[in-house]
Amino acid sequence: MNPSPGFLAWHAYRKLVLVCSLLAAFAPALPAQELSHLPYVPTPQVVVDEMLNLATVTADDVVIDLGSGDGRIVITAAKRFRAKGLGVDIDGKLVALSTRNANAEKVEDRAEFAERDMFKTDISGASVLTLYVMPDFMPKLRAKILTELRPGARVVAHDYDMGEWHPDRMVTLTVPEKIEANGTDKAYLYLWIVPAAIGGTWRIDFDAEKSGEEITVAFSQYFQKIDAVAERMRRPLPIQNPTLTGATVTFSIALGTTQYQFSGRVDGAKIEGTATTSSGKGLLKWRGTRVAKGS
Ligand SMILES: C[S@@+](CC[C@H](N)C(=O)[O-])C[C@H]1O[C@@H](n2cnc3c(N)ncnc32)[C@H](O)[C@@H]1O
């Protein structure tokens, strides 16, 4: 039986910690502050490129790399896509190196670096967040990401996943360069799109129609996965294919013999969107108003 990606990643992490401990043990001449207390292992450039492709980075993006090492992710995003970026690292020497690297690549106007603890870093401005951190950081970062990042922001991680929050996409690369530091030539890349909080009951109104017929949709949510039940005049209404991608929700409802395909943007306690109909009424504007919060 082949070992799972999670097992291989964990194995690679254990190896990485062992290598770092050995390095620390055999360098007694160095004062303590000279030794980074956390492992610095750079992401191979080919993996950096794929991480940014997976996040579909453009010049409109703000990329934040938590634990930015020598700055390569933020610098590559600035060079290849003209994206703005911020890298934070707890190790001041790596921050100084990143700043020199950004200057050498002439992207210092778009790529900034700061000596900071990632857990104390405000990430709310990021449209793309990149991570190559120790696996035990991931659950803590997951809570931070879901609280601080806006819906639709993309998160890309190298090698370690976020447990119950399954990725929207996963890519496996074969990278021989990883064997020495990681003990495997596999790189696992994960993409998540931060979902809006949609759980709860919503009243749906069409702008143009004052039919007085109350339609409600109750969404249940588990990260980006949603389910829905609908009612009209307190009677069950068939609802199909509810999906949530970032702040965009789609679903379809049959009202009589007409099928309505809804699409809308969730913004706090409101949804605004349009619906197309199988009877060719054209685009109908609709609004959703949250009337009860989900559990
Ligand atoms: C595995 S390296 C990744 C470097 C870079 N992101 C890359 O992919 O090439 C992890 C980095 O996280 C930094 N780090 C560890 N704990 C941190 C913390 N609490 N806050 C900020 N940086 C941290 C380390 O100094 C190290 O440079």
The ligand as an ORCA input file, in Angstrom:
! r2SCAN-3c Opt
* xyz 0 1
  C       9.717     26.384      6.030
  S      10.246     28.064      6.032
  C       9.377     28.728      4.607
  C      10.027     29.939      3.993
  C       9.303     30.504      2.749
  N       7.918     30.813      3.032
  C       9.374     29.537      1.595
  O       8.346     28.874      1.351
  O      10.416     29.460      0.965
  C       9.284     28.704      7.426
  C       9.685     30.085      7.870
  O       8.794     30.469      8.906
  C       9.500     31.283      9.834
  N       8.714     31.274     11.091
  C       8.590     30.271     11.987
  N       7.756     30.628     12.976
  C       7.326     31.880     12.711
  C       6.439     32.773     13.355
  N       5.798     32.457     14.492
  N       6.189     33.960     12.763
  C       6.833     34.309     11.614
  N       7.694     33.495     10.963
  C       7.942     32.289     11.493
  C      10.878     30.652      9.902
  O      11.855     31.585     10.342
  C      11.085     30.220      8.435
  O      11.769     31.224      7.706
*
